[in-house]
Amino acid sequence: MAGMMELVNFYKGNAAILKKTWEDMGYTVFGATDAPYVWVSFNGRDSWEVFTEILTKCDIVVTPGSGFGPAGDGYIRCSAFGHRENILEAAERLKVAFGK
């Protein structure tokens, strides 16, 4: 069981990095506490538009919130599943492209 808890804690750490990155840039963030997903509000912008902008500017794939239904539009979902160095690299790319 120790191995499983180590893995859970690792992904929670990744989620915390992503959450802090977005919050430090002034975005409203949901999740990432007990879940491996970080939901970021883009204040009503079309989530597919935001998806395309992140993909184009950062070479990062996120999930458009509208894929989860109409209430998800205006949000994107980031996943904490990944290698730590990739999460840190993504955080730096996001800061460059979306820092306020």
N, C-alpha and C positions, 0 to 999 in steps of 0.2 A: 504493500500500500504506500510505502514511502515514495517509491518511484512515481506513482500517480500524483501524489500531492506536490512533488517537485515540479512535475510537468504543469499542473494547474497553476502553481505559483509563478512559473516562468511566463506563461501566457498572460496572467494577471499583470505581471511586470511590463510586458509589451503593451498591454492595454493602457496602463498608467502612463507610459511614455507618450502614446498617441493622444491620450486625453489632455495631458499637460501641454503638449505641443499646440493643439487647437485652442485650449483655454488661454495660453500665454499670448496667442495672436488675437484674442478678443472674441472668439466664437463661443456660442452656447453649445454645450456638449451634454449628451445624455448617455447613460450606460457606462461601461468600462470599469465598474466597481466589482461586480460579481458575475461579469459576463465578458467574453472575449471580443465584443463588438463595441465600437465607439460611434455613436450617432451624432452628426454635426449639423446644426441648423444653418441654412443659408438664407434665412429671412424671406421665405416664400419664392425664391428663385426656382426655376424649373430644375428638378434634380438631374435630368438627363443633360441639361446644359452645363451644370456644375461637374458632372461626371466627365464630360468631354473636355472641359477646361483643365481639370486635374490630370487627365490622361495626356493631353497635349503639352501642358506646361511642365509636368513632373514625371511622366512615364510611369504613373502609378494607377492601378486599377482599383476603384472603389465600387460600391454598389449604389445605384441611384435609389433613393428612398421610395420613389413611385412604384418600384417593382414589388413593394409590399402593400400596395393599395393607395388610394387617393390621399389618405392622411399622411403618407410618407413623402409626398412631393414637398420640395423645399429642404429636404435633408439628404445627406449621403451617409452610408455606413462603411466604416473602415474595420477591417479585420485585424486582430492581434495575432493571428496564426501566422507565424513566420519566424525566420532566424533573427536573433537580436540585431545583428549587424544590418540586416535589411530594414528592420523597423527604424533603427537609428538613421540610416541613409534616407528613408522615406520622410522622416521627421525633418531632416535638414532641407530636403527638396521642397517640402511644403512650406517651411519658413521662408525660403527664398521667394517662392511664387505667391504666397497668400498672406505673408506677414503684413500687419497693418501698421 
